[in-house]
Amino acid sequence: MNSNIRNITQIAILTAVLCVLSPLTVNIPVSPVPISFANFVIYIFAGLLGIKKSIFGVLIYLLLGMAGLPVFSKGSAGIGYIIGPTGGYLIGFLFCSLGTSLGSEIGKKFFNSQILRIIILVTGMVLGTIICYFIGTVWLSYLNKLDFDKALAAGVIPFIPGDIVKIIIAVILIIPIKKRLERII
């Protein structure tokens, strides 16, 4: 398959999966920020596709949501949602994608050991998630006029255990998914 067609197809698949799974959320009583599958999708695809394609796919997802497609949590959409309480976390998805894909690419380029590659990938996922958390928390704090520690308690702390589980599952799934994608795309 032509590499341009392959790249466009991979970006389209990432964007489509984000658009389908991101509206599926779980509310938690201690936070205005729901649990989302978006970062889980980003972990997998950024680990598979690399920096340019994964960031481009996330950017398209954000633009589709801002344009009015109901792709954000609970089927929300619009620019108002980006400037709402969860907007910082949505923008932070770009950094989550960057950290994950950078970890994946560094691991592939510099390490032959599968274990070291996984460690570098997980490190990228964690760093990307921390940056996403930081941007989201700053924005949540600003909008809701909360102290940073209160915004952290509402927008990050409840999500850490779930995000650890998402990272573990994503790492487990990346290798078999990559093998499948190479066969069909």
N, C-alpha and C positions, 0 to 999 in steps of 0.2 A: 504494500500500500504506500502511496506517495506520503512522504513525511509531513507535508503541510496538511494533508487530509487527516493523517493520524493525529497530529497535534490539535487540530480543530475538533476532531471527534473526542479526544481525551478531555479537552476543556469543556466541551458540551456535556459530556457525561458527568463530570464533576459538578458543573452548574446545575444540571437537572437533578442530580441526587441531593444536592444542597436545597434546591427549591422544593423537593418533595418531603424531605425529612426535617428540615428546619421548623416548619409550622407545628410539628408534633412536639409538644412540651409538657412538662409536669410542673405545676405550681407548687411552691413550698411556702408555708405560712410566714416564715421569718424574713422573706425577701420579696421585693417587687420584681426581681429578676427570676424568670422561670428556668428550670433545667431544660436544656436544649440538646438536640442531637447534632446541631451544626458543627460544634468543635470536633465531635467524633468523626464526622464526614471529612472535615478538614485534615485531621490527623492522618487518616487513611490516604486520601488523595494527594496531600502534600508529600507524604512519604513515598508515594508511587511516581508522581509526575514531575517533581522538581520545582524550582523556584518560579520560573516565568509562567509556566502553565498553571500552577496551583494559585498563584496570586492573581493571575488574569481571571481564572474561574471564579474566585471569591469576589473579585471586583465586579464581574458581570452579575453575580448573584446580588450584591449590594445595589447595583444600579437598577436591576429589575425590580427589587423591592422598593427603591425610592421612586421608580416610575409608576408604581401602583399595583404591581402583581403581588398577591397575598402570600409572600414567601418567608416572611419573618415569623417569629414565634406566634402561635395561635392564629396564623393566617393574617397577620397584620401587614400593613404596607404603607408606603408614603414617606416623604421627607420628614414629616412630623414624628414618625417612629424613630428615625435616625437621630433626631435631636431630643428624643424622650429619654427616660431613665436607662434604657438598655442600649442606647446608641453608641456609647463608648465601647461597650463589649462587641457590638457589631463591627465597628471600625477596628477594634483589636483583633478581629478574626484575620485581618490581613497580616498582622504580626505573628499570629499563631501559625498561619500558613508559612510565613517566611522562616520562622524558627524551625519548624518541622522539616520543611524541604531542605533547608540549609544543613541540618543535622544529617538528613538522609544522603545528601550529595557529598558532604565531607566524609561520612562513613564509607561510602562507595569508593571515593577517590583515594583515600589515604590508608585504608585498613583492609587487609585480606581476611582477618578473623571475623566471622559472623557475630560473635559475641561483642567484639569491640564496635562493630557497625551498629548493633542494637543499642549499645550503651550511648553512642554518639547520637543516634536517632532519638532515643528517649530524652537525652539532655536537650536536644533541639526542641522537642515537644514541650518539655517543662519550661524552658526559657521563653518560648513563644507564648505559652499559656500565662506565665507570670507577667509578660508585657501586656497581654490582652487584659488580664485582671487589673493591672495598674491603670491602664487607660480607662477601662470601664469604671473602676472605683473612683478615680478623679472626677469623671463626668457625673456619676451618680451622686457623689458628695456635693459637687457644684450645683446640680439641678435641684436636689432636695435639701440644700443648705444643711448638710450633715457634717459633723466632724469626720475626718478621713477614717478614723478607727471605727466609727459607727457604720460608715459606708462599706468598709472592709468586712465588718461583721455581717452586713446584710447581703453584700454582692459577691463575696469571695468565700469566706469561711465555710458556709454550708455546701459549697460546690466542690471543695477539694477532694473529698472521698470519691465522689462520682467521677470527677475528672481523672483521678488516678486509675479507676477501673476502666474508663474509656481509653486511656493511654495504653494500658496493658492489653486490652482486647484489640485495639488498633494494631499494635506491634505484632500480635499473634496472627492477625488477618492479612497484613501487608504482603507477606511472601506468597501465600497461595493465590491471592488476588492478582499479584503481579504476573505470576505464571499463567493464569487464565487470560488476562488481558493481552499478553504477548501472543497467545494463540488466536484470539478472535479479532484483535485490532492490529 
